[in-house]
Amino acid sequence: MTDVSRPPARLTVLSGPSGVGKDSVIEWIKPRAPWVWFSVSATTRKMRDGEVDGIHYHFVNRAQFRHLEASGQLLEWAEFAGNLYGTPRAGVEARLDQGIPVLLKIDIQGARQVRAVMPEAQLVFLAPPSVEELHRRLRGRGTEDEETIRRRLLHADEELASQKEFDVTVVNDSVERAADELLGLLGSRQLAPIRAHG
């Protein structure tokens, strides 16, 4: 039975520039928000040690991925470093139909695709405390040459410029504070279906 007085569950998309701390914020939220479903992407990249199919990613080959994309089974998709990544539509829609809030972490290009197919989705931009701080974090990795760093900084600046396309901006000046703010945007546990214990 559907409770018509309950607001519909919402898809929240978390995006932002590389190095801003999206993974850290999500890892802080997960144990504190068991009523939120974290979408699992499909990818054509090889499984790494310690990864579990269906938990970290849905691992597929290129032909399978192209079939998902061509048949409209992906909310969004993109290619990075020769590998394809995308968000399966069925899992997201099933959770929303059950009244379960969904959180999806994707890049800005993907967020634009979701906005086009699910205009009711809530787009949240995770921003650094300052451009200088983001540049410091990106340089601080110390593993890339100067040209790679220059391209990374340029790309980050382009991503920061897209902030105005989002519904809400959360500043990651502290992981716990940013995670708390994002948690407040996801919907409360009262919105989740009530399950019988036993």
ABEGO torsion letter per residue (X at the ends): XBBAABBBBBBBBBBEBBGAGAAAAAAAAAAABAABBBBBBBBABBBBBGBBBGAABBBBBAAAAAAAAAAGABABBBBBGGBBBBBBAAAAAAAAAAGBBBBBBBBAAAAAAAAAABAABBBBBBBBABAAAAAAAAAAAGABBAAAAAAAAAAAAAAAAAAAABABBBBBABAAAAAAAAAAAAEBAAABBBBBBX
